[in-house]
């Protein structure tokens, strides 16, 4: 199978790989020069009710809920670790294939593409709901950056009720728009096309050649091998904190000799270099002199590489240009900027103002910590991401105009949920959302209603832009909504975060179902049943992210912390740039630009201008391959160096594989990379649950 551009996040622009192939090209790569099955891509034919299939069965519903729980639990780790949300529709399709095939062992029914489409839709819906872990992270980061003065602390139940009502509302609001965007407008929705092609390849026609059938099985085995290799490596990595438990278990059960053979693999390796180095003699706790190294200690800034196959797999998928842009971002943030911050004595170190003074002051330091550097570089990164995202949206103004102009012909099809059911569901969800936000989040009802109303144009714009460009501009539009709510409720950061989060959550959910509608149109699945599977999966995804998020943060940390027992710094492994951007923009709107360090303010302005310029340049096809991606640079600045560097290595592997061994890459690259991503995430989830259980 080819490396689709669909398998990368649609949350930020330009995280793409080469264009998806048509199904006939896929089959040719797998050993057949013939056309796809009759009617496989004939859209008018598949809109006829008599040709639509995909019945809801006990098997497909159970498999769908299992895949939804699996994807909903693992997706937050992927998003918070990588800094963007890789589209997991293809991964969900592979797991759907696995569960449905397992059910075939005990039952008489036979796996088919329509069942898998329903299961994949459930997995995609749960993942899209779980994507909103970025908002939970934004609340925590904002509260941390302001020492508890700003931000909201959501309990798992609060998060579950909020996400369930908002995401269900988003799914229902998208139902009447399916025929307009998918059938009448014929927008491609490339992620949906990629998922459909994957499902079709795993269910080849009955008269397909033996080679096609063998390659379908090989692709599935590649996923499983990726899951196994990545999971095993993560199992024995020191940051998973499972090795000590495994050794203790073996010792207690008479396997002391075997326990010595359980390996402990470090999380990664640190760069050994120090810039602007100086050494002083200081008295330690034991009253003896110790040498203390000052300067830009790259190891303290997490400069190095990580032993993470998840990062390797992600780099293989997103393409060399984006990887190179992210590499540029980490070099700027963690090598160049710290050097100049120390060389020119820029104040970035917080110290108490004095016994009688309140608050803290900032002074220069010759040995900056990762947290201090991050707090400075997050501002230019936020400026570049927000300015670049809004510029990309503005450059597509014709698409926005066409969205509202063409809605006059929108209508609902006979194979979809009845409009009466949709309207009733929307009203119930809207009332429930008002109640949840008013009762649990202290949000005035009028602001919730405003958020719902504003989510409608946000959703319409996002669906058209996503359909035409494979970029969902929800992040940029949500930042714009932050500005709107800052004007409606000045100084109220909680209202700003919750209201803009509501609009973004509703719009994001609508994107997921539209991709599945496109996939179902190609395969010939009843849209009504796709919607039902999405609705069933929303609370599953909401429950998964609500209860897994605090476990993941407790085990892997969103920001650097200090171990109270040893005093050692515990590095954050979950960077979540989208959360940092959301929280940072809210803080700017609350405190104003004057609250930023002066040097960081200049950097924010410069990088905002660069974000606009680079976005304009890359919108021109003749320049795109020559300029770095502003989104890649911005995300690279915020993600730890070791993660991005390892992703870059994966990108080089994918590029070389595609360039020199294209025949095997077409079959194995995407499935293997998907397995590498899923394997580490699965072990991280199970490890978090285990560590929370044993205390």
Buried (B, 14 or more C-beta within 10 A) or exposed (E): BBBBBBBBBBBBBBBBBEBBBBBBBBBBBBBBEEEBBEEBBEEEEBBEEEEBBBEBBEBBBBBBBBBBBBBBBBBBBBBBBBBBBBBBBBBBBBBBBBBBBEBEEEEEEEBBBBBBBBBBBBBBBBBBBBBBBBBBBBBBBBBBBBEEEBBBEBEBEBBBBBBBBBBBBBBBBBBBBBBBBBBEBEBBBBBBBBBBBBBBBBBBBEEBBEEBBBBBEBBBBBBBBBBEBBBBBBBBBBBBBBBEBBBEEBBEEEBEEEBEEBEEBEBBEBBEEBEBEEEEEEEEEEEEEEEEEBBBBBEBBBBBBBBBBBBBBBBBBBBBBBBBBBBBBBBBBBBEBBBEBBEEEBBBBBEEEEEEEEEEEBEEBBBBBBBBBBBBBBBBBBBBBBBBBBBBBEEBEEBBEBBEEBBEEBEBBEBBBEEEBBEEBBEBBBEBBBBBBBEBBEBBEEBBEBBBEBBBBBBBBBBBBBBBBBBBBBBBBBBBBBBBBBEBBEEBBBBBBBBBBBBBBBBBBBBBBBBBBBBBBBBBBBBBBBBBBBBBBBBBBBBBBBBBBBBBBEBBBBBBBEEEEEEEBBBBBBBBBBBBBBBBBBBBBBBEEEEBBEBBBEBBBEBBEBBBBBBBBBBEEEEEEEBBBBBBBBBBBBBBBBBBBBBBBBBBBBBEBBEEEEEEBBBBBBBBBBBBBBBBBBBBBBBBBBBBEEE
